[in-house]
Amino acid sequence: MIDIDYSLVIEATVEPDFFGYYSPDLEGFTGVGNSIEDCIYKAKWGMKEHIDLLKQNNLPIPNKISPVKIVVQNQVEFANA
């Protein structure tokens, strides 16, 4: 089971070892990884850090999403080419 609190979109690029990711549920949360698995791992810990920063700055924290969805897609600019 994948243990993350918010949905995640992972975008493949033309580079086979470069992926971008973001959470549509967690504004401002993005990152990059070398594989799909790397993105999920980094996102898990990055989301926790992002939430901690929101708390420290007294900013609103989005409700956790259930069920969490992970979508893997081609990066939008490449999908339309």
Buried (B, 14 or more C-beta within 10 A) or exposed (E): EEEBBBBBBBBBBEEEEBBBBBBEBBEEBEBEBEEBEBBBBBBBEBBEEBBEEBEEEEEEEBEEBEEBEBEBEEBEEEEEE
